[in-house]
Amino acid sequence: MSRASFPAPAAIPAPIGVPPGAPRPARVTTRRAFSAPAGVGGRSELERAQLRKLRHLLRSVLAPNPFYAAKLAHLGPRPVVKDLADFTNGFPATTKSELTRDQLSHPPYGSNLTFPLARYTRCHQTSGSTGAALRWLDTPESWQHLLGNWHRILSAAGVAPADRFLFAFSFGPFIGSWPGATTW
């Protein structure tokens, strides 16, 4: 069937609770530019906050996380990050292939675990369309952080709690955009 022979889409149905044919109020969305988190002013202040959080993350992860302890061992037990450029230039990026190899060597979740397994409450995985599916786990705190990020993204795009949209993908452990659909 050619593109031209597809039938025209049906009329967009009225929102739930609005009778068919009833006038719909125009919704004007004012797109807001992304703003820095509360308490963060200009660029230099934002970078100081990012550096502080990065240093905290490294202190929290390096000792208990076998994957990153091994990956960053050449930097010493307590690597020093002078600034964000130092981190960008001195710390190796982590690739999906590294994480996949780690999970194959240490099934089912790999050694990239910072907490005891009992602390994790959600399991997700990639679709596996380019190889082995990659799994990762979330704690209640990391899941709430993810939802908070989606909330900021959708708010910046002008999406409001009354808006409705469709995510067309499977309902398996593939995370896709599910967090965005559950932020309100």
C-alpha positions as CSV (number, residue, x, y, z in Angstrom):
1,M,0.0,0.0,0.0
2,S,1.5,3.4,-1.0
3,R,1.5,6.4,1.4
4,A,-1.1,8.1,-0.7
5,S,-3.6,5.3,-0.2
6,F,-3.6,5.4,3.6
7,P,-6.9,6.7,4.9
8,A,-7.0,10.1,6.5
9,P,-6.7,10.0,10.3
10,A,-9.9,10.1,12.2
11,A,-10.8,13.4,13.9
12,I,-9.0,13.9,17.2
13,P,-11.4,12.9,19.9
14,A,-12.5,15.4,22.5
15,P,-10.6,15.3,25.8
16,I,-12.2,13.1,28.5
17,G,-15.1,14.8,30.1
18,V,-15.7,17.2,27.1
19,P,-18.9,16.3,25.1
20,P,-18.3,15.7,21.4
21,G,-18.9,18.9,19.4
22,A,-18.4,21.2,22.5
23,P,-16.1,24.1,21.9
24,R,-12.6,23.5,23.1
25,P,-10.8,26.3,24.8
26,A,-7.6,27.4,23.1
27,R,-4.6,26.3,25.0
28,V,-1.8,28.8,24.8
29,T,1.5,27.3,25.8
30,T,4.2,29.7,26.7
31,R,7.5,27.9,26.3
32,R,9.7,28.8,29.2
33,A,13.5,28.7,28.8
34,F,15.2,26.2,31.1
35,S,16.1,27.8,34.3
36,A,18.8,26.7,36.7
37,P,17.7,24.8,39.8
38,A,16.5,26.9,42.8
39,G,19.4,28.6,44.6
40,V,21.7,28.6,41.6
41,G,22.4,31.9,39.9
42,G,24.8,32.5,37.0
43,R,27.0,30.1,35.1
44,S,29.9,30.2,37.6
45,E,27.6,29.4,40.4
46,L,26.0,26.5,38.4
47,E,29.5,25.1,37.7
48,R,30.4,25.3,41.4
49,A,27.2,23.4,42.3
50,Q,28.0,20.8,39.6
51,L,31.5,20.3,40.8
52,R,30.3,20.0,44.4
53,K,27.8,17.3,43.4
54,L,30.3,15.5,41.2
55,R,32.8,15.3,44.0
56,H,30.1,14.0,46.3
57,L,29.1,11.4,43.7
58,L,32.7,10.2,43.3
59,R,33.2,9.9,47.1
60,S,29.9,7.9,47.3
61,V,30.5,5.6,44.4
62,L,34.2,4.7,44.2
63,A,34.6,2.6,47.3
64,P,31.4,0.5,47.2
65,N,31.0,0.1,43.4
66,P,33.3,-2.6,42.0
67,F,32.9,-1.6,38.3
68,Y,34.0,2.0,38.9
69,A,36.6,1.1,41.5
70,A,38.3,-1.1,38.9
71,K,37.7,1.4,36.0
72,L,39.2,4.3,37.9
73,A,41.8,2.5,39.9
74,H,44.6,4.2,37.9
75,L,43.5,7.5,39.4
76,G,44.2,6.4,43.0
77,P,41.8,5.6,45.8
78,R,40.6,9.2,46.2
79,P,41.0,11.0,42.9
80,V,41.0,14.8,43.1
81,V,38.9,16.8,40.7
82,K,40.1,20.4,40.5
83,D,37.4,21.6,38.2
84,L,34.9,20.4,35.5
85,A,37.5,20.6,32.8
86,D,39.8,18.4,34.9
87,F,37.1,15.8,35.2
88,T,36.3,16.0,31.4
89,N,39.9,15.6,30.4
90,G,41.1,13.2,33.1
91,F,38.3,10.7,33.6
92,P,37.5,8.2,31.0
93,A,33.9,8.0,29.6
94,T,31.9,4.9,30.2
95,T,30.6,3.2,27.1
96,K,27.6,0.9,26.6
97,S,29.9,-1.8,25.4
98,E,31.9,-1.7,28.7
99,L,28.7,-2.0,30.7
100,T,27.4,-4.9,28.4
101,R,30.7,-6.8,28.8
102,D,30.5,-6.3,32.6
103,Q,27.0,-7.7,32.7
104,L,28.0,-10.7,30.6
105,S,30.9,-11.3,33.0
106,H,28.8,-10.7,36.2
107,P,25.2,-11.7,35.4
108,P,22.5,-10.6,35.6
109,Y,23.2,-7.0,36.6
110,G,27.0,-6.6,36.3
111,S,29.3,-5.2,39.0
112,N,28.1,-1.6,38.5
113,L,26.2,-1.7,41.8
114,T,26.8,0.9,44.5
115,F,24.4,-0.6,47.0
116,P,23.4,-4.1,48.2
117,L,21.0,-5.7,45.8
118,A,18.1,-5.4,48.4
119,R,18.3,-1.6,48.1
120,Y,17.2,-1.7,44.5
121,T,13.4,-1.6,43.8
122,R,13.1,-1.2,40.0
123,C,14.7,-3.1,37.1
124,H,14.9,-1.7,33.6
125,Q,16.6,-2.7,30.4
126,T,17.3,-1.4,26.9
127,S,15.4,-2.9,24.0
128,G,18.4,-5.0,22.9
129,S,18.0,-3.8,19.3
130,T,21.8,-3.5,18.9
131,G,22.9,-6.5,20.9
132,A,22.4,-7.9,24.4
133,A,19.9,-5.9,26.4
134,L,21.6,-3.7,29.1
135,R,19.9,-3.9,32.5
136,W,20.1,-1.3,35.3
137,L,18.5,-1.0,38.7
138,D,17.1,2.0,40.5
139,T,16.8,2.7,44.2
140,P,13.7,4.6,45.4
141,E,15.9,7.7,45.5
142,S,17.3,7.3,42.1
143,W,13.9,6.7,40.6
144,Q,12.5,9.9,42.3
145,H,15.5,11.8,40.9
146,L,14.7,10.5,37.4
147,L,11.0,11.5,37.7
148,G,12.1,14.9,38.9
149,N,14.3,15.3,35.8
150,W,11.4,14.3,33.5
151,H,9.1,16.8,35.4
152,R,11.6,19.6,34.7
153,I,11.8,18.6,31.0
154,L,8.1,18.4,30.5
155,S,7.4,21.6,32.4
156,A,10.1,23.4,30.3
157,A,8.3,22.1,27.2
158,G,5.0,23.6,28.4
159,V,3.4,20.2,29.2
160,A,0.8,20.5,32.0
161,P,-0.9,17.8,34.1
162,A,-4.1,18.1,32.1
163,D,-2.3,17.3,28.8
164,R,-2.6,13.8,27.3
165,F,-0.3,12.1,24.9
166,L,0.5,8.6,23.7
167,F,3.7,6.6,24.1
168,A,3.7,3.9,21.5
169,F,6.0,1.2,22.7
170,S,5.9,-2.2,24.5
171,F,5.1,-2.7,28.2
172,G,8.2,-4.8,29.1
173,P,11.1,-3.7,31.2
174,F,12.3,-1.4,28.5
175,I,12.0,2.0,30.2
176,G,11.6,4.1,27.0
177,S,9.8,7.3,28.1
178,W,7.7,5.8,30.9
179,P,9.2,8.1,33.6
180,G,8.0,11.1,31.6
181,A,4.5,9.6,31.5
182,T,4.4,9.2,35.3
183,T,5.7,12.5,36.5
184,W,2.4,14.2,37.2
